Amino acid sequence: MAIDNRYMGRGNQKGLTLIELIVAFTILLVLSSMAVPLARSKIRAERERALREAQDEVRRAIDLYHDCNLAGYFGPVKDGTDYYPENLKMLVEGVKRNDAQGSKMRFLRRIPIDPFTGKAEWGLRSDQDDPKSTSWGGQNVFDIYSKSTDKGSDGTPYAEW
C-alpha cells in the first residue's frame, strides 16, 4: 500500500500559505504605520528649522540696515522710519550709500521663502506695532512673521515665532 505524499504536509511544494501571507502583510502594516508618523514629524521639524533660519536671515538684514542707517551711511532718514527699512524690497534691491561713488549696499540676495506657505511673502511689523499684531502699521519693517495659521511643535503659532 503506497501512501500519497500530496496530502501529507507540504511535501515538495513551493510558495507560501495564506496564513503566512497574512502574517507577513500584518507585520509590514504595523511597521509602515509606525514609519509614517515618524516621517511626518521629521518633515515638520525640518520645516520649522528652515522657518527659523529664514526669519533669522531677514532679521539680521533688518538689524544691519538699521545699524548702517544709524551710522549715517544712507544720508537723511525718512520721518517715521526710525532708521528701519520701509519695506523688504529695499534689503534686496539695495540702498544708495551717501558717498562719492553712490554705490548700493544690499542686505539680502532674495527674500527667503516661508516653508509653511511656500511663498516669499511674510507678515510685517513696524516698531510701533504690538509684538503679536497681525496687521502692519506701514511705518517701517522692524520684524517679520510667518503668515501660516498652523501651530509649531511647541504649541505656539508660527506667526509668534
Summary of the structure (lengths in Angstrom):
residues: 161
radius of gyration: 29.9
end to end distance: 84.9
largest distance: 114.3
contacts: 375
relative contact order: 0.12
helix: 40%
strand: 7%
